Amino acid sequence: MSFEGKVALVTGGSSGIGLGIAKELASLGAKVIITGRQDAKLDAAVKEIGGHTKGIKADVSNLQELDTLYAAIKSEYSTLDILVANAGFGILAPLGAITEEQYDSIFDTNLKGVIFTVQKALPLMGSGGAVVLIGSTASIQPGTMMSVYGATKAGLRNLARSWIDDIRGSGIRINVVSPGPVRTQSLYDFFPAEKRDEILAQLETKSTVGRLGQPKDIAKAVAFLASEDAGYINGVELIVDGGASQI
Ligand SMILES: NC(=O)c1ccc[n+]([C@@H]2O[C@H](COP(=O)([O-])OP(=O)(O)OC[C@H]3O[C@@H](n4cnc5c(N)ncnc54)[C@H](OP(=O)(O)O)[C@@H]3O)[C@@H](O)[C@H]2O)c1
Protein backbone atom coordinates (compact mmCIF):
# COMPACT_ATOMS: atom_id res chain seq x y z
CA MET A 1 0.00 0.00 0.00
CA SER A 2 1.40 3.41 -0.94
CA PHE A 3 0.09 6.94 -0.53
CA GLU A 4 3.00 8.44 -2.47
CA GLY A 5 1.87 11.76 -4.01
CA LYS A 6 -1.32 11.87 -1.91
CA VAL A 7 -2.31 14.71 0.42
CA ALA A 8 -3.98 13.71 3.70
CA LEU A 9 -5.60 15.80 6.43
CA VAL A 10 -5.98 14.34 9.93
CA THR A 11 -7.98 16.55 12.29
CA GLY A 12 -6.81 16.20 15.89
CA GLY A 13 -3.57 14.70 14.60
CA SER A 14 -1.45 16.17 17.38
CA SER A 15 -1.97 13.36 19.91
CA GLY A 16 -3.38 9.91 20.57
CA ILE A 17 -5.18 8.07 17.78
CA GLY A 18 -4.92 10.98 15.31
CA LEU A 19 -1.16 11.13 15.80
CA GLY A 20 -0.95 7.37 15.18
CA ILE A 21 -2.98 7.76 11.98
CA ALA A 22 -0.85 10.69 10.78
CA LYS A 23 2.33 8.65 11.37
CA GLU A 24 0.94 5.67 9.46
CA LEU A 25 -0.17 7.76 6.46
CA ALA A 26 3.17 9.61 6.40
CA SER A 27 5.09 6.32 6.59
CA LEU A 28 3.15 5.20 3.48
CA GLY A 29 4.27 8.30 1.59
CA ALA A 30 1.43 10.80 2.08
CA LYS A 31 1.99 14.50 2.64
CA VAL A 32 0.13 14.92 5.92
CA ILE A 33 -1.54 17.97 7.43
CA ILE A 34 -2.55 17.72 11.07
CA THR A 35 -4.77 20.04 13.07
CA GLY A 36 -5.42 20.74 16.73
CA ARG A 37 -6.08 23.74 18.95
CA GLN A 38 -2.66 24.01 20.62
CA ASP A 39 0.45 25.18 18.80
CA ALA A 40 2.94 23.48 21.12
CA LYS A 41 1.29 20.05 20.71
CA LEU A 42 1.13 20.54 16.95
CA ASP A 43 4.81 21.49 16.72
CA ALA A 44 5.88 18.46 18.76
CA ALA A 45 3.71 16.13 16.66
CA VAL A 46 5.00 17.53 13.36
CA LYS A 47 8.56 16.78 14.54
CA GLU A 48 7.58 13.27 15.66
CA ILE A 49 5.82 12.43 12.37
CA GLY A 50 8.59 13.84 10.14
CA GLY A 51 8.36 13.71 6.33
CA HIS A 52 6.27 16.39 4.59
CA THR A 53 4.07 17.04 7.61
CA LYS A 54 2.46 20.39 8.33
CA GLY A 55 0.57 21.48 11.46
CA ILE A 56 -2.27 24.01 11.16
CA LYS A 57 -4.05 25.32 14.25
CA ALA A 58 -7.82 24.99 13.74
CA ASP A 59 -10.74 24.22 16.01
CA VAL A 60 -13.16 21.96 14.10
CA SER A 61 -16.14 23.47 15.89
CA ASN A 62 -15.29 26.94 14.50
CA LEU A 63 -16.43 27.32 10.89
CA GLN A 64 -14.22 30.33 10.19
CA GLU A 65 -11.16 28.42 11.34
CA LEU A 66 -12.17 25.55 9.03
CA ASP A 67 -12.42 28.03 6.12
CA THR A 68 -8.93 29.32 6.92
CA LEU A 69 -7.61 25.75 7.15
CA TYR A 70 -8.99 24.76 3.75
CA ALA A 71 -7.82 28.01 2.15
CA ALA A 72 -4.30 27.20 3.38
CA ILE A 73 -4.51 23.63 2.04
CA LYS A 74 -5.82 24.87 -1.32
CA SER A 75 -3.06 27.41 -1.62
CA GLU A 76 -0.23 25.00 -0.69
CA TYR A 77 -1.42 21.64 -2.09
CA SER A 78 -4.34 22.51 -4.48
CA THR A 79 -6.02 19.23 -3.63
CA LEU A 80 -6.94 16.83 -0.83
CA ASP A 81 -6.99 13.04 -1.33
CA ILE A 82 -7.59 11.68 2.18
CA LEU A 83 -9.55 13.24 5.03
CA VAL A 84 -9.60 11.66 8.48
CA ALA A 85 -12.14 13.42 10.73
CA ASN A 86 -10.70 12.30 14.05
CA ALA A 87 -10.88 15.33 16.39
CA GLY A 88 -13.29 14.52 19.18
CA PHE A 89 -13.61 13.72 22.85
CA GLY A 90 -15.71 11.85 25.37
CA ILE A 91 -17.47 12.80 28.59
CA LEU A 92 -18.97 10.83 31.44
CA ALA A 93 -22.46 12.27 32.05
CA PRO A 94 -25.16 10.18 33.75
CA LEU A 95 -28.80 10.90 32.98
CA GLY A 96 -29.97 13.37 35.61
CA ALA A 97 -26.67 15.24 35.60
CA ILE A 98 -26.17 16.08 31.92
CA THR A 99 -25.49 19.81 31.56
CA GLU A 100 -26.25 22.07 28.60
CA GLU A 101 -22.58 23.03 28.50
CA GLN A 102 -21.52 19.36 28.14
CA TYR A 103 -24.13 18.81 25.44
CA ASP A 104 -23.09 21.90 23.46
CA SER A 105 -19.36 21.25 23.67
CA ILE A 106 -19.47 17.59 22.66
CA PHE A 107 -22.06 18.00 19.89
CA ASP A 108 -20.17 21.05 18.56
CA THR A 109 -16.95 19.06 18.23
CA ASN A 110 -18.04 15.48 17.57
CA LEU A 111 -20.94 16.17 15.17
CA LYS A 112 -21.01 19.80 13.99
CA GLY A 113 -17.22 19.68 13.72
CA VAL A 114 -17.29 16.53 11.59
CA ILE A 115 -20.17 17.73 9.39
CA PHE A 116 -18.41 20.95 8.42
CA THR A 117 -14.95 19.41 8.29
CA VAL A 118 -16.23 17.05 5.60
CA GLN A 119 -18.56 19.45 3.77
CA LYS A 120 -15.90 22.13 3.45
CA ALA A 121 -13.27 19.58 2.31
CA LEU A 122 -15.32 18.21 -0.60
CA PRO A 123 -14.54 21.04 -3.08
CA LEU A 124 -10.84 20.12 -2.73
CA MET A 125 -11.42 16.39 -3.20
CA GLY A 126 -11.89 14.49 -6.44
CA SER A 127 -12.57 10.99 -7.70
CA GLY A 128 -10.52 8.45 -5.74
CA GLY A 129 -10.76 10.57 -2.60
CA ALA A 130 -11.45 8.89 0.73
CA VAL A 131 -13.00 10.19 3.93
CA VAL A 132 -12.72 8.26 7.19
CA LEU A 133 -14.69 9.39 10.25
CA ILE A 134 -13.40 8.25 13.64
CA GLY A 135 -16.33 6.94 15.63
CA SER A 136 -16.31 4.73 18.72
CA THR A 137 -17.82 1.45 19.84
CA ALA A 138 -19.85 3.73 22.13
CA SER A 139 -22.01 4.07 19.00
CA ILE A 140 -23.31 0.53 19.59
CA GLN A 141 -22.47 -0.08 23.26
CA PRO A 142 -22.25 3.26 25.05
CA GLY A 143 -22.41 1.83 28.53
CA THR A 144 -23.25 3.72 31.66
CA MET A 145 -22.76 7.51 31.72
CA MET A 146 -21.80 7.59 28.04
CA SER A 147 -25.19 8.31 26.45
CA VAL A 148 -24.31 11.75 25.12
CA TYR A 149 -20.90 10.68 23.78
CA GLY A 150 -22.48 7.51 22.32
CA ALA A 151 -25.17 9.60 20.61
CA THR A 152 -22.56 11.72 18.84
CA LYS A 153 -20.69 8.64 17.65
CA ALA A 154 -23.87 6.84 16.52
CA GLY A 155 -24.65 10.02 14.59
CA LEU A 156 -21.46 9.63 12.57
CA ARG A 157 -22.63 6.27 11.22
CA ASN A 158 -25.80 7.81 9.85
CA LEU A 159 -23.96 10.81 8.43
CA ALA A 160 -21.80 8.42 6.41
CA ARG A 161 -24.77 6.32 5.25
CA SER A 162 -26.63 9.38 3.97
CA TRP A 163 -23.61 11.20 2.59
CA ILE A 164 -22.52 8.37 0.29
CA ASP A 165 -25.87 8.75 -1.47
CA ASP A 166 -25.65 12.56 -1.49
CA ILE A 167 -22.29 12.43 -3.29
CA ARG A 168 -23.02 9.36 -5.43
CA GLY A 169 -20.97 9.52 -8.64
CA SER A 170 -18.24 11.73 -7.15
CA GLY A 171 -15.80 8.83 -6.75
CA ILE A 172 -15.26 9.85 -3.11
CA ARG A 173 -15.86 7.13 -0.48
CA ILE A 174 -16.85 7.77 3.15
CA ASN A 175 -16.45 5.17 5.91
CA VAL A 176 -16.33 5.12 9.70
CA VAL A 177 -13.69 3.43 11.87
CA SER A 178 -14.99 2.84 15.39
CA PRO A 179 -12.30 2.01 17.95
CA GLY A 180 -12.86 0.32 21.26
CA PRO A 181 -10.70 1.53 24.15
CA VAL A 182 -7.30 2.65 22.88
CA ARG A 183 -4.29 3.40 25.07
CA THR A 184 -4.11 7.19 24.87
CA GLN A 185 -3.72 9.87 27.52
CA SER A 186 -7.34 10.85 26.99
CA LEU A 187 -8.49 7.32 27.83
CA TYR A 188 -6.65 7.50 31.19
CA ASP A 189 -8.03 10.96 31.89
CA PHE A 190 -11.54 9.81 30.96
CA PHE A 191 -12.00 7.66 34.06
CA PRO A 192 -11.97 8.88 37.68
CA ALA A 193 -8.44 8.37 39.11
CA GLU A 194 -9.65 6.18 41.99
CA LYS A 195 -11.35 3.70 39.61
CA ARG A 196 -9.03 3.95 36.60
CA ASP A 197 -6.89 0.82 37.11
CA GLU A 198 -9.89 -1.36 37.83
CA ILE A 199 -11.80 -0.11 34.77
CA LEU A 200 -8.81 -0.49 32.44
CA ALA A 201 -8.23 -4.05 33.69
CA GLN A 202 -11.92 -4.86 33.04
CA LEU A 203 -11.72 -3.42 29.53
CA GLU A 204 -8.60 -5.48 28.82
CA THR A 205 -10.39 -8.65 29.92
CA LYS A 206 -13.36 -7.83 27.68
CA SER A 207 -11.18 -7.73 24.57
CA THR A 208 -11.01 -11.21 23.00
CA VAL A 209 -7.41 -10.59 21.95
CA GLY A 210 -6.40 -9.91 25.56
CA ARG A 211 -5.31 -6.30 25.35
CA LEU A 212 -6.48 -2.75 24.79
CA GLY A 213 -6.00 -1.13 21.39
CA GLN A 214 -2.99 0.92 20.38
CA PRO A 215 -3.20 3.96 18.06
CA LYS A 216 -1.42 1.86 15.42
CA ASP A 217 -4.27 -0.71 15.40
CA ILE A 218 -6.69 2.06 14.45
CA ALA A 219 -4.23 3.66 12.02
CA LYS A 220 -3.87 0.40 10.03
CA ALA A 221 -7.66 0.14 9.63
CA VAL A 222 -7.89 3.79 8.56
CA ALA A 223 -5.07 3.36 6.02
CA PHE A 224 -6.84 0.33 4.51
CA LEU A 225 -10.17 2.16 4.16
CA ALA A 226 -8.40 5.20 2.70
CA SER A 227 -6.57 3.06 0.13
CA GLU A 228 -7.60 1.87 -3.32
CA ASP A 229 -7.69 -1.69 -1.88
CA ALA A 230 -10.94 -0.62 -0.21
CA GLY A 231 -12.37 0.84 -3.45
CA TYR A 232 -15.59 -1.19 -3.18
CA ILE A 233 -16.20 -0.40 0.51
CA ASN A 234 -18.43 2.58 1.16
CA GLY A 235 -20.59 3.67 4.10
CA VAL A 236 -19.47 0.98 6.56
CA GLU A 237 -18.69 1.30 10.24
CA LEU A 238 -15.60 -0.84 10.83
CA ILE A 239 -15.36 -1.82 14.49
CA VAL A 240 -11.75 -2.13 15.68
CA ASP A 241 -11.92 -3.33 19.27
CA GLY A 242 -10.45 -6.81 19.61
CA GLY A 243 -13.98 -8.22 19.39
CA ALA A 244 -15.09 -6.72 22.69
CA SER A 245 -18.37 -5.29 21.39
CA GLN A 246 -19.27 -8.42 19.39
CA ILE A 247 -19.71 -10.83 22.32
N1 LIG B 1 -8.89 6.72 23.10
C1 LIG B 1 -9.92 5.92 23.00
O1 LIG B 1 -10.04 4.93 23.75
C2 LIG B 1 -10.98 6.14 21.95
C3 LIG B 1 -11.90 5.11 21.72
C4 LIG B 1 -12.88 5.28 20.76
C5 LIG B 1 -12.91 6.45 19.99
N2 LIG B 1 -12.02 7.44 20.24
C6 LIG B 1 -12.11 8.64 19.40
O2 LIG B 1 -10.87 8.84 18.75
C7 LIG B 1 -10.66 10.24 18.52
C8 LIG B 1 -9.31 10.64 19.10
O3 LIG B 1 -9.31 10.34 20.49
P1 LIG B 1 -7.95 10.25 21.32
O4 LIG B 1 -8.17 9.28 22.41
O5 LIG B 1 -6.79 10.07 20.41
O6 LIG B 1 -7.94 11.71 21.97
P2 LIG B 1 -6.74 12.73 22.27
O7 LIG B 1 -5.46 12.03 22.52
O8 LIG B 1 -7.29 13.65 23.30
O9 LIG B 1 -6.58 13.50 20.91
C9 LIG B 1 -7.57 14.36 20.44
C10 LIG B 1 -6.97 15.21 19.34
O10 LIG B 1 -7.99 16.06 18.82
C11 LIG B 1 -7.61 17.42 19.03
N3 LIG B 1 -8.86 18.14 19.26
C12 LIG B 1 -9.74 18.00 20.28
N4 LIG B 1 -10.77 18.83 20.12
C13 LIG B 1 -10.53 19.51 18.96
C14 LIG B 1 -11.22 20.51 18.25
N5 LIG B 1 -12.38 21.03 18.70
N6 LIG B 1 -10.69 20.96 17.09
C15 LIG B 1 -9.53 20.46 16.64
N7 LIG B 1 -8.82 19.53 17.26
C16 LIG B 1 -9.32 19.07 18.41
C17 LIG B 1 -6.61 17.40 20.18
O11 LIG B 1 -5.71 18.48 20.17
P3 LIG B 1 -6.02 19.85 20.99
O12 LIG B 1 -6.47 19.43 22.35
O13 LIG B 1 -4.74 20.59 20.98
O14 LIG B 1 -7.08 20.53 20.23
C18 LIG B 1 -5.87 16.12 19.85
O15 LIG B 1 -4.98 16.32 18.77
C19 LIG B 1 -11.85 10.95 19.16
O16 LIG B 1 -12.82 11.23 18.15
C20 LIG B 1 -12.39 9.93 20.15
O17 LIG B 1 -13.76 10.10 20.40
C21 LIG B 1 -11.06 7.31 21.19
Ligand as a Chemical Component Dictionary entry (heavy atoms), coordinates in Angstrom:
data_LIG
# 
_chem_comp.id                   LIG 
_chem_comp.type                 NON-POLYMER 
_chem_comp.pdbx_formal_charge   0 
_chem_comp.three_letter_code    LIG 
# 
loop_
_chem_comp_atom.comp_id 
_chem_comp_atom.atom_id 
_chem_comp_atom.alt_atom_id 
_chem_comp_atom.type_symbol 
_chem_comp_atom.charge 
_chem_comp_atom.model_Cartn_x 
_chem_comp_atom.model_Cartn_y 
_chem_comp_atom.model_Cartn_z 
_chem_comp_atom.pdbx_ordinal 
LIG N1  N1  N 0  -8.886  6.719  23.098 1  
LIG C1  C1  C 0  -9.920  5.920  23.004 2  
LIG O1  O1  O 0  -10.042 4.934  23.747 3  
LIG C2  C2  C 0  -10.984 6.141  21.955 4  
LIG C3  C3  C 0  -11.901 5.114  21.722 5  
LIG C4  C4  C 0  -12.876 5.282  20.760 6  
LIG C5  C5  C 0  -12.912 6.448  19.994 7  
LIG N2  N2  N 1  -12.019 7.438  20.239 8  
LIG C6  C6  C 0  -12.114 8.636  19.397 9  
LIG O2  O2  O 0  -10.874 8.844  18.750 10 
LIG C7  C7  C 0  -10.662 10.240 18.521 11 
LIG C8  C8  C 0  -9.310  10.641 19.104 12 
LIG O3  O3  O 0  -9.308  10.344 20.486 13 
LIG P1  P1  P 0  -7.945  10.253 21.318 14 
LIG O4  O4  O 0  -8.171  9.282  22.413 15 
LIG O5  O5  O -1 -6.788  10.074 20.411 16 
LIG O6  O6  O 0  -7.941  11.711 21.971 17 
LIG P2  P2  P 0  -6.736  12.734 22.273 18 
LIG O7  O7  O 0  -5.457  12.031 22.524 19 
LIG O8  O8  O 0  -7.292  13.651 23.297 20 
LIG O9  O9  O 0  -6.578  13.502 20.907 21 
LIG C9  C9  C 0  -7.568  14.361 20.437 22 
LIG C10 C10 C 0  -6.975  15.214 19.343 23 
LIG O10 O10 O 0  -7.994  16.062 18.822 24 
LIG C11 C11 C 0  -7.613  17.417 19.031 25 
LIG N3  N3  N 0  -8.856  18.137 19.264 26 
LIG C12 C12 C 0  -9.743  18.001 20.283 27 
LIG N4  N4  N 0  -10.772 18.830 20.120 28 
LIG C13 C13 C 0  -10.531 19.507 18.962 29 
LIG C14 C14 C 0  -11.223 20.510 18.250 30 
LIG N5  N5  N 0  -12.379 21.033 18.699 31 
LIG N6  N6  N 0  -10.689 20.964 17.088 32 
LIG C15 C15 C 0  -9.527  20.465 16.638 33 
LIG N7  N7  N 0  -8.822  19.529 17.259 34 
LIG C16 C16 C 0  -9.319  19.066 18.413 35 
LIG C17 C17 C 0  -6.612  17.405 20.181 36 
LIG O11 O11 O 0  -5.706  18.479 20.172 37 
LIG P3  P3  P 0  -6.016  19.845 20.986 38 
LIG O12 O12 O 0  -6.472  19.428 22.353 39 
LIG O13 O13 O 0  -4.740  20.591 20.976 40 
LIG O14 O14 O 0  -7.080  20.529 20.225 41 
LIG C18 C18 C 0  -5.865  16.119 19.850 42 
LIG O15 O15 O 0  -4.981  16.325 18.775 43 
LIG C19 C19 C 0  -11.853 10.948 19.160 44 
LIG O16 O16 O 0  -12.820 11.231 18.152 45 
LIG C20 C20 C 0  -12.389 9.931  20.146 46 
LIG O17 O17 O 0  -13.760 10.099 20.395 47 
LIG C21 C21 C 0  -11.057 7.314  21.193 48 
# 
loop_
_chem_comp_bond.comp_id 
_chem_comp_bond.atom_id_1 
_chem_comp_bond.atom_id_2 
_chem_comp_bond.value_order 
_chem_comp_bond.pdbx_ordinal 
LIG N1  C1  SING 1  
LIG C1  O1  DOUB 2  
LIG C1  C2  SING 3  
LIG C2  C3  SING 4  
LIG C2  C21 DOUB 5  
LIG C3  C4  DOUB 6  
LIG C4  C5  SING 7  
LIG C5  N2  DOUB 8  
LIG N2  C6  SING 9  
LIG N2  C21 SING 10 
LIG C6  O2  SING 11 
LIG C6  C20 SING 12 
LIG O2  C7  SING 13 
LIG C7  C8  SING 14 
LIG C7  C19 SING 15 
LIG C8  O3  SING 16 
LIG O3  P1  SING 17 
LIG P1  O4  DOUB 18 
LIG P1  O5  SING 19 
LIG P1  O6  SING 20 
LIG O6  P2  SING 21 
LIG P2  O7  DOUB 22 
LIG P2  O8  SING 23 
LIG P2  O9  SING 24 
LIG O9  C9  SING 25 
LIG C9  C10 SING 26 
LIG C10 O10 SING 27 
LIG C10 C18 SING 28 
LIG O10 C11 SING 29 
LIG C11 N3  SING 30 
LIG C11 C17 SING 31 
LIG N3  C12 SING 32 
LIG N3  C16 SING 33 
LIG C12 N4  DOUB 34 
LIG N4  C13 SING 35 
LIG C13 C14 SING 36 
LIG C13 C16 DOUB 37 
LIG C14 N5  SING 38 
LIG C14 N6  DOUB 39 
LIG N6  C15 SING 40 
LIG C15 N7  DOUB 41 
LIG N7  C16 SING 42 
LIG C17 O11 SING 43 
LIG C17 C18 SING 44 
LIG O11 P3  SING 45 
LIG P3  O12 DOUB 46 
LIG P3  O13 SING 47 
LIG P3  O14 SING 48 
LIG C18 O15 SING 49 
LIG C19 O16 SING 50 
LIG C19 C20 SING 51 
LIG C20 O17 SING 52 
# 
